Amino acid sequence: PWWSAAGAAAGYAWLAGLEPPAMRAMIMTLVGLWVASGRHAPGPWQGWWLALAIVLLVDPLALWRPGLWLSFIAVGLLILAWQGRSRPRGAGGWLWALLRTQCLLAPLMAAAVLVAFDRLAPVAPLINLVAVPLVGSVMVPLGLTGWLLAWWPPLAEICWTLFGWLAQGVHTMLSVAVDVAPLWQPAAWQTLPLALVLASLTLLWALPGLSVAPRWVGSALLALLGVVLVPPSLPEGTLNVRLYDVGQGQLIELQTAHHRLLYDTGPRFGSGFMPLTTLWPAGQRFDGVIVSHADMDHAGGIAALRQDHVVARWWSPGVESLKVPVTPCRAGQRWQWDGVEFRFLWPRTNPATLADNDRSCVLLVSAGEQRLMITGDAGAEVEAALLARLGSEVDVLVAGHHGSRTSSSPAWVSATRPATVLFSAGRGNPHGHPHDEVVRRFRRAGSCMWNTAYDGALTFTLGGSHGIEVVPQRTLSDLGSGVGRACHAIESPP
């Protein structure tokens, strides 16, 4: 029977694809069978380390996959929580053991998922407690039995009918649970503190030797700490800028001490997908949204903004209907938020006479002595018209039209001489953005260049006491340095 059980465990893991969590379960099950058969009895931690060593020998790249560490951390906690405790007895004992296990696992797994994926699923404990055992212990065996009995249709039909009922029930249960407690994505500043609070809560209840009173007092203090966390605030006169990686499109968030502004809303693809829907949880408030022009790679996320968030004011050229009440952007309009000045440089007059791209709202933002310029898709003719109004060089320039050669003319590059240039482009885009010629122009001007296609989202602060430092979401160390600064040597796709 031990060999049969071992074969079944190995076969089950093989059917599951032998991914690191399945391989870990198989190895530790085989160790457990070896012990149960009366042979040499290694300790539980020996089995844990043996499984980790074998998994990494078979698949060394698993070391960088969150699934491996989520699986091994969970089992390590189970060993820690149950080592030295007596075996549960009776249905009540096993039920209590199951509930205790889930209560210990839930905060630690939530912390691990929060660190790995920046989100929390409030229904995860319910899934682990009900759905996972139901699927693994009932539905999968039913499905396999139906497959094995395919030669006898009446019996196979019974298995598949029961499987279908259970699948529908699980789907309904999960749908209701997610509607009641949807996925929550905390702000970036909350991620690490909340993860530490959840992990500390688990250790407080899992470590042996503590009495009940310190556990409850510690839990209350940790819960209070999680509630009283406050977001870090920007000082007056400082602007935080994030150029999101939304593929072939543009979406920029500008945040002062007490205000938030979006420049463009990202694309809407042919499938209907809008990257903007993945960036924030619902219910965000924006003091303003500037839609540079009506092209779908800049205005595609308007529907998602209207549905999920609150926007106090919209700006656009005012030519095409965006199905939102807009204030036309015109040269000379300016306002201040928290010591940061925002000013439109273009269009000057009625943009209806201009080409679509040349209607773009051109925005100049000044925080202290540092300046940021965003030109949308405005072309070389608009750039030439703006040269007289530019005044001086800019520190950061979001390259016009994603780095197309219709923008970033030699005269414009020479006049602006930006220390930092950002390209908002999609990886492998069919337009070849940014164009080789444009890249060479900025390189000759000594600009430090970043591209969302390779660097991911780009974040920096304007108006601080130090120089502007761009922080990329992804680090591509193999590309080497750029033009004498800590940046990448951006090239257009081949």
C-alpha positions as CSV (number, residue, x, y, z in Angstrom):
1,P,0.0,0.0,0.0
2,W,2.9,2.4,0.6
3,W,4.2,2.0,-2.9
4,S,0.7,2.4,-4.3
5,A,0.2,5.6,-2.3
6,A,3.6,6.9,-3.4
7,G,2.8,6.2,-7.1
8,A,-0.6,8.0,-6.7
9,A,1.1,11.0,-5.2
10,A,3.8,11.2,-7.9
11,G,1.1,10.7,-10.6
12,Y,-1.1,13.4,-9.2
13,A,1.9,15.9,-9.0
14,W,2.8,14.9,-12.6
15,L,-0.7,15.6,-13.8
16,A,-0.5,19.0,-12.0
17,G,2.6,19.9,-14.1
18,L,5.3,19.3,-11.4
19,E,5.5,23.1,-10.7
20,P,7.5,23.9,-7.6
21,P,4.5,23.8,-5.2
22,A,3.3,20.5,-6.6
23,M,6.8,19.0,-6.5
24,R,7.2,20.2,-2.9
25,A,4.0,18.5,-1.9
26,M,5.0,15.3,-3.7
27,I,8.4,15.1,-2.0
28,M,7.1,15.8,1.5
29,T,4.2,13.3,0.9
30,L,6.8,10.7,0.0
31,V,8.8,11.5,3.1
32,G,5.6,11.2,5.2
33,L,4.8,7.8,3.6
34,W,8.3,6.6,4.3
35,V,7.8,7.6,8.0
36,A,4.3,6.1,8.2
37,S,5.5,2.8,6.8
38,G,7.7,2.4,9.9
39,R,11.1,3.1,8.4
40,H,13.6,5.7,9.5
41,A,11.8,8.9,10.7
42,P,13.5,12.2,9.6
43,G,12.2,15.3,11.4
44,P,9.7,17.6,9.7
45,W,12.4,20.3,9.1
46,Q,14.6,17.7,7.5
47,G,11.8,16.9,5.0
48,W,11.3,20.6,4.4
49,W,15.0,21.2,3.6
50,L,15.2,18.0,1.5
51,A,12.2,19.1,-0.6
52,L,13.6,22.6,-1.1
53,A,17.0,21.2,-2.1
54,I,15.5,18.7,-4.7
55,V,13.2,21.4,-6.2
56,L,16.1,23.8,-6.7
57,L,18.3,21.0,-8.1
58,V,15.6,20.1,-10.6
59,D,14.6,23.7,-11.4
60,P,17.1,26.3,-10.3
61,L,15.1,29.1,-11.8
62,A,12.3,28.4,-9.4
63,L,14.4,30.3,-6.8
64,W,13.0,33.5,-8.5
65,R,9.4,32.5,-8.6
66,P,7.0,33.7,-5.9
67,G,5.0,30.4,-6.0
68,L,8.0,28.4,-4.6
69,W,8.4,30.7,-1.6
70,L,4.7,31.1,-0.9
71,S,4.5,27.3,-0.8
72,F,7.5,26.7,1.4
73,I,6.8,29.5,3.8
74,A,3.3,28.2,4.3
75,V,4.5,24.7,5.1
76,G,7.3,26.1,7.3
77,L,4.6,27.9,9.3
78,L,2.6,24.7,9.7
79,I,5.6,22.8,11.0
80,L,6.4,25.6,13.4
81,A,2.7,25.8,14.6
82,W,2.1,22.1,15.1
83,Q,5.5,20.8,16.1
84,G,5.2,19.2,19.6
85,R,1.4,19.3,19.6
86,S,-0.6,16.1,19.9
87,R,-2.5,14.7,17.0
88,P,-6.2,16.0,16.7
89,R,-8.9,13.5,17.8
90,G,-12.4,13.2,16.6
91,A,-14.3,15.4,14.1
92,G,-14.4,18.3,16.5
93,G,-10.6,18.2,17.0
94,W,-9.9,18.0,13.3
95,L,-12.3,20.9,12.6
96,W,-10.6,23.0,15.3
97,A,-7.2,22.1,13.9
98,L,-8.3,23.2,10.4
99,L,-9.7,26.5,11.6
100,R,-6.5,27.2,13.7
101,T,-4.3,26.4,10.8
102,Q,-6.2,28.8,8.5
103,C,-6.2,31.5,11.1
104,L,-2.4,31.2,11.4
105,L,-1.8,30.9,7.7
106,A,-4.1,33.8,6.5
107,P,-2.1,36.8,7.8
108,L,1.3,35.4,6.8
109,M,0.1,34.4,3.3
110,A,-1.5,37.9,3.0
111,A,1.8,39.5,3.8
112,A,3.7,37.3,1.3
113,V,1.2,38.0,-1.5
114,L,1.3,41.7,-0.6
115,V,5.0,41.8,-1.0
116,A,5.0,39.7,-4.2
117,F,2.0,41.1,-6.0
118,D,1.1,44.4,-4.2
119,R,-2.5,43.3,-3.5
120,L,-4.6,41.6,-0.9
121,A,-7.5,39.3,-1.4
122,P,-9.9,39.3,1.6
123,V,-11.6,36.1,0.5
124,A,-8.3,34.1,0.4
125,P,-8.9,32.5,3.8
126,L,-12.4,31.3,2.7
127,I,-10.9,29.9,-0.5
128,N,-8.2,28.0,1.4
129,L,-10.7,26.8,4.0
130,V,-13.5,25.6,1.6
131,A,-12.7,25.9,-2.1
132,V,-9.3,24.3,-2.1
133,P,-10.2,21.2,-0.2
134,L,-13.4,20.8,-2.2
135,V,-11.6,21.1,-5.5
136,G,-8.6,19.0,-4.6
137,S,-10.3,16.3,-2.5
138,V,-13.7,16.0,-4.3
139,M,-13.8,17.6,-7.7
140,V,-10.5,16.5,-9.1
141,P,-11.0,12.8,-8.1
142,L,-14.5,13.0,-9.6
143,G,-13.1,14.4,-12.8
144,L,-10.4,11.7,-13.0
145,T,-12.9,9.0,-12.2
146,G,-15.2,10.2,-15.0
147,W,-12.2,10.1,-17.4
148,L,-11.3,6.6,-16.3
149,L,-14.9,5.4,-16.7
150,A,-15.3,7.0,-20.2
151,W,-15.7,3.5,-21.6
152,W,-18.9,3.1,-19.5
153,P,-20.9,6.3,-20.3
154,P,-23.7,5.9,-17.7
155,L,-21.2,5.9,-14.8
156,A,-19.0,8.6,-16.4
157,E,-22.0,10.8,-16.9
158,I,-22.8,10.6,-13.1
159,C,-19.3,11.7,-12.3
160,W,-19.3,14.5,-14.7
161,T,-22.8,15.7,-13.6
162,L,-21.7,15.8,-10.0
163,F,-18.5,17.6,-11.1
164,G,-20.5,20.2,-13.0
165,W,-22.8,20.9,-10.0
166,L,-19.8,21.3,-7.7
167,A,-18.0,23.6,-10.2
168,Q,-21.1,25.8,-10.6
169,G,-21.4,25.9,-6.8
170,V,-17.8,26.9,-6.3
171,H,-18.0,29.6,-9.0
172,T,-21.2,31.0,-7.4
173,M,-19.6,31.0,-4.0
174,L,-16.4,32.7,-5.2
175,S,-18.4,35.3,-7.2
176,V,-20.5,36.3,-4.2
177,A,-17.4,36.4,-1.9
178,V,-15.5,38.6,-4.3
179,D,-18.5,41.0,-4.7
180,V,-18.7,41.3,-0.9
181,A,-15.0,41.6,-0.4
182,P,-13.2,42.6,-3.6
183,L,-9.5,42.6,-4.3
184,W,-7.7,45.4,-2.5
185,Q,-4.6,47.1,-3.8
186,P,-3.1,49.4,-1.1
187,A,-1.1,52.4,-1.9
188,A,2.6,51.8,-2.5
189,W,3.6,53.4,0.8
190,Q,1.3,51.0,2.7
191,T,2.7,47.8,1.3
192,L,5.7,47.2,3.4
193,P,4.3,48.4,6.8
194,L,1.1,46.3,6.3
195,A,3.2,43.3,5.3
196,L,5.3,43.6,8.4
197,V,2.2,44.0,10.6
198,L,0.6,40.8,9.1
199,A,3.8,38.8,9.4
200,S,4.3,40.0,13.0
201,L,0.8,39.0,13.9
202,T,1.4,35.5,12.6
203,L,4.6,35.1,14.6
204,L,2.9,36.4,17.7
205,W,0.4,33.5,17.6
206,A,2.6,30.8,16.1
207,L,5.7,31.0,18.3
208,P,5.5,28.6,21.2
209,G,6.0,29.7,24.9
210,L,3.8,32.8,25.0
211,S,0.7,33.0,27.2
212,V,-2.6,34.2,25.9
213,A,-2.6,37.7,27.4
214,P,0.6,38.9,25.6
215,R,-0.7,37.5,22.3
216,W,-4.0,39.4,22.5
217,V,-2.3,42.6,23.7
218,G,0.3,42.4,20.9
219,S,-2.5,41.7,18.3
220,A,-4.4,44.8,19.5
221,L,-1.3,47.0,19.2
222,L,-0.5,45.6,15.7
223,A,-4.0,46.2,14.5
224,L,-3.9,49.8,15.9
225,L,-0.6,50.3,14.1
226,G,-2.1,49.2,10.8
227,V,-5.0,51.6,11.3
228,V,-3.1,54.7,12.2
229,L,-0.6,54.6,9.3
230,V,-0.6,57.9,7.5
231,P,0.7,58.5,4.0
232,P,3.9,60.4,3.6
233,S,3.2,64.0,2.4
234,L,5.1,66.0,-0.3
235,P,6.5,69.3,0.9
236,E,5.1,72.5,-0.6
237,G,6.6,73.4,-4.0
238,T,7.4,69.7,-4.8
239,L,5.9,67.7,-7.6
240,N,6.0,63.9,-7.9
241,V,5.7,62.6,-11.4
242,R,5.0,59.0,-12.6
243,L,5.0,58.1,-16.3
244,Y,3.1,54.8,-16.4
245,D,4.0,51.9,-18.7
246,V,0.8,51.5,-20.6
247,G,2.1,50.1,-23.9
248,Q,1.9,52.2,-27.0
249,G,0.2,55.2,-25.4
250,Q,0.7,57.8,-22.7
251,L,-0.5,58.3,-19.1
252,I,1.3,60.6,-16.7
253,E,0.3,61.3,-13.0
254,L,1.5,64.6,-11.5
255,Q,1.0,64.9,-7.7
256,T,1.6,67.9,-5.5
257,A,1.2,68.1,-1.7
258,H,-2.6,68.1,-1.9
259,H,-3.6,67.7,-5.6
260,R,-3.5,65.1,-8.3
261,L,-3.5,65.6,-12.0
262,L,-3.5,63.2,-14.9
263,Y,-2.0,64.1,-18.3
264,D,-3.7,61.7,-20.8
265,T,-5.5,58.5,-19.9
266,G,-3.6,55.8,-21.7
267,P,-4.8,53.6,-24.6
268,R,-7.9,51.5,-25.2
269,F,-6.9,48.5,-27.3
270,G,-9.0,46.7,-29.9
271,S,-10.1,44.1,-27.3
272,G,-11.6,46.9,-25.2
273,F,-8.9,46.6,-22.5
274,M,-7.7,49.8,-20.9
275,P,-4.5,49.7,-18.9
276,L,-5.7,52.4,-16.6
277,T,-8.1,49.9,-15.0
278,T,-5.1,48.1,-13.5
279,L,-3.4,51.1,-11.9
280,W,-5.5,52.1,-8.9
281,P,-8.4,50.7,-6.8
282,A,-11.8,52.2,-7.5
283,G,-12.8,55.5,-5.9
284,Q,-9.7,57.6,-6.6
285,R,-10.1,61.4,-6.8
286,F,-8.3,63.5,-9.4
287,D,-8.4,67.3,-9.3
288,G,-7.9,67.5,-13.0
289,V,-7.4,65.4,-16.1
290,I,-5.8,66.8,-19.3
291,V,-6.6,64.8,-22.4
292,S,-4.0,66.1,-24.8
293,H,-6.0,65.2,-27.9
294,A,-8.6,62.6,-28.9
295,D,-6.4,59.8,-30.3
296,M,-7.2,56.5,-28.7
297,D,-3.7,56.0,-27.3
298,H,-4.1,59.1,-25.3
299,A,-7.9,59.3,-24.6
300,G,-8.6,55.6,-24.5
301,G,-9.0,55.4,-20.7
302,I,-11.7,58.1,-20.3
303,A,-14.5,55.5,-19.9
304,A,-12.7,53.8,-17.0
305,L,-12.0,57.1,-15.3
306,R,-15.7,58.1,-15.5
307,Q,-16.9,54.7,-14.3
308,D,-14.5,54.0,-11.4
309,H,-13.1,57.4,-10.2
310,V,-14.0,61.0,-9.5
311,V,-12.6,63.8,-11.7
312,A,-13.1,67.4,-10.7
313,R,-12.2,69.0,-14.0
314,W,-11.3,68.0,-17.5
315,W,-9.2,69.8,-20.1
316,S,-8.8,69.0,-23.8
317,P,-8.4,71.0,-27.1
318,G,-12.2,71.1,-27.2
319,V,-12.7,70.0,-30.8
320,E,-13.8,66.3,-30.6
321,S,-16.5,65.2,-28.2
322,L,-15.0,63.2,-25.3
323,K,-18.4,62.6,-23.7
324,V,-17.2,64.6,-20.6
325,P,-17.6,68.3,-19.8
326,V,-14.3,69.9,-20.8
327,T,-12.5,73.2,-20.4
328,P,-10.6,74.0,-23.6
329,C,-6.8,74.2,-23.0
330,R,-5.4,77.5,-24.4
331,A,-2.0,79.1,-24.3
332,G,-1.7,81.4,-21.4
333,Q,-3.9,79.5,-18.9
334,R,-2.0,78.9,-15.7
335,W,-2.7,77.9,-12.1
336,Q,-0.8,77.0,-9.0
337,W,-1.2,74.0,-6.7
338,D,0.8,73.9,-3.5
339,G,3.5,76.1,-4.8
340,V,3.8,74.3,-8.2
341,E,2.9,76.3,-11.3
342,F,1.1,74.7,-14.3
343,R,0.9,76.6,-17.6
344,F,-0.5,75.7,-21.1
345,L,1.7,76.8,-24.0
346,W,-0.5,75.4,-26.8
347,P,-2.9,75.7,-28.7
348,R,-3.0,79.5,-29.0
349,T,-6.2,79.8,-31.0
350,N,-9.0,77.6,-32.2
351,P,-7.4,74.2,-32.8
352,A,-10.0,73.0,-35.2
353,T,-7.9,74.3,-38.1
354,L,-4.9,72.2,-37.0
355,A,-4.1,68.5,-37.7
356,D,-5.2,66.1,-35.0
357,N,-1.7,65.7,-33.4
358,D,-1.0,69.4,-33.5
359,R,-4.0,70.1,-31.4
360,S,-2.3,68.6,-28.4
361,C,-2.4,70.5,-25.1
362,V,1.2,71.4,-24.4
363,L,1.9,71.7,-20.6
364,L,4.8,73.3,-18.8
365,V,5.2,72.6,-15.1
366,S,7.6,74.6,-12.9
367,A,8.5,73.4,-9.4
368,G,11.1,75.8,-8.0
369,E,13.9,76.1,-10.6
370,Q,13.1,72.8,-12.3
371,R,10.8,72.5,-15.3
372,L,8.9,69.7,-16.9
373,M,7.5,69.9,-20.5
374,I,4.8,67.5,-21.9
375,T,3.8,68.1,-25.6
376,G,1.5,65.2,-26.4
377,D,1.8,64.4,-30.1
378,A,2.5,67.9,-31.2
379,G,4.7,68.0,-34.3
380,A,7.7,70.0,-35.5
381,E,5.6,72.9,-36.7
382,V,4.1,73.4,-33.2
383,E,7.6,73.0,-31.7
384,A,8.9,75.8,-33.9
385,A,6.0,78.1,-32.9
386,L,6.8,77.4,-29.2
387,L,10.5,78.3,-29.4
388,A,9.9,82.0,-28.8
389,R,7.7,81.3,-25.7
390,L,10.0,78.7,-24.2
391,G,12.1,81.1,-22.2
392,S,14.8,78.7,-21.2
393,E,15.8,75.1,-21.2
394,V,13.8,72.4,-19.5
395,D,15.0,69.8,-17.1
396,V,12.7,66.9,-18.1
397,L,11.0,66.5,-21.4
398,V,8.4,63.8,-22.3
399,A,9.4,63.3,-25.9
400,G,6.7,64.3,-28.4
401,H,4.6,61.6,-30.2
402,H,6.4,58.8,-28.3
403,G,9.7,59.6,-30.0
404,S,8.4,59.8,-33.6
405,R,10.6,61.7,-36.1
406,T,7.6,64.0,-36.8
407,S,8.5,65.6,-33.4
408,S,11.7,66.4,-31.5
409,S,13.1,68.5,-34.4
410,P,16.8,69.5,-34.3
411,A,15.9,73.1,-33.4
412,W,13.6,71.9,-30.6
413,V,16.2,69.6,-29.1
414,S,18.8,72.3,-29.3
415,A,16.5,74.9,-27.6
416,T,15.2,72.7,-24.8
417,R,18.4,70.7,-24.1
418,P,16.7,68.5,-21.6
419,A,18.8,66.8,-19.0
420,T,16.3,63.9,-19.0
421,V,14.1,62.7,-21.8
422,L,11.3,60.1,-21.3
423,F,9.9,58.0,-24.1
424,S,6.4,56.6,-23.6
425,A,6.3,53.7,-26.0
426,G,5.2,50.1,-26.3
427,R,7.7,47.2,-26.5
428,G,8.1,46.1,-30.1
429,N,5.6,48.7,-31.3
430,P,5.1,48.6,-35.1
431,H,6.0,52.4,-35.5
432,G,9.6,52.0,-34.5
433,H,9.2,54.5,-31.6
434,P,11.5,56.0,-30.5
435,H,13.0,56.6,-33.9
436,D,16.8,56.2,-34.3
437,E,17.2,59.7,-35.6
438,V,15.4,61.2,-32.6
439,V,17.5,59.1,-30.2
440,R,20.7,60.3,-31.8
441,R,19.6,63.9,-31.5
442,F,19.0,63.7,-27.8
443,R,22.2,61.8,-27.3
444,R,24.2,64.4,-29.0
445,A,22.5,67.0,-26.8
446,G,23.8,65.0,-23.7
447,S,20.3,64.0,-22.5
448,C,19.7,61.0,-20.3
449,M,17.1,58.9,-22.0
450,W,14.5,56.5,-20.5
451,N,11.9,54.3,-22.3
452,T,8.8,52.8,-20.6
453,A,9.1,49.9,-23.2
454,Y,12.3,48.7,-21.4
455,D,12.3,50.5,-18.0
456,G,8.7,50.2,-17.1
457,A,7.0,53.0,-15.2
458,L,9.3,56.0,-14.5
459,T,9.1,58.0,-11.3
460,F,10.9,61.2,-10.3
461,T,10.5,64.3,-8.1
462,L,10.6,67.9,-9.3
463,G,11.5,70.8,-7.0
464,G,13.5,68.9,-4.5
465,S,16.8,70.1,-3.0
466,H,18.7,67.5,-5.0
467,G,18.9,66.8,-8.7
468,I,16.3,64.9,-10.6
469,E,16.7,61.2,-10.2
470,V,14.5,58.9,-12.3
471,V,13.6,55.6,-10.7
472,P,12.6,52.9,-13.2
473,Q,10.2,50.1,-12.4
474,R,12.5,47.6,-14.1
475,T,16.3,47.6,-14.1
476,L,18.2,46.5,-17.2
477,S,21.7,46.2,-16.0
478,D,22.9,44.5,-19.1
479,L,22.2,47.6,-21.2
480,G,25.0,49.5,-19.5
481,S,25.1,53.2,-18.9
482,G,23.8,56.0,-21.1
483,V,25.6,59.2,-21.9
484,G,27.6,59.8,-18.8
485,R,24.7,59.6,-16.4
486,A,23.0,56.8,-14.5
487,C,20.6,56.0,-17.3
488,H,20.2,53.5,-20.2
489,A,21.4,53.7,-23.7
490,I,18.0,53.6,-25.3
491,E,17.7,52.3,-28.8
492,S,14.7,51.9,-31.0
493,P,13.5,48.4,-31.9
494,P,15.3,46.8,-34.8
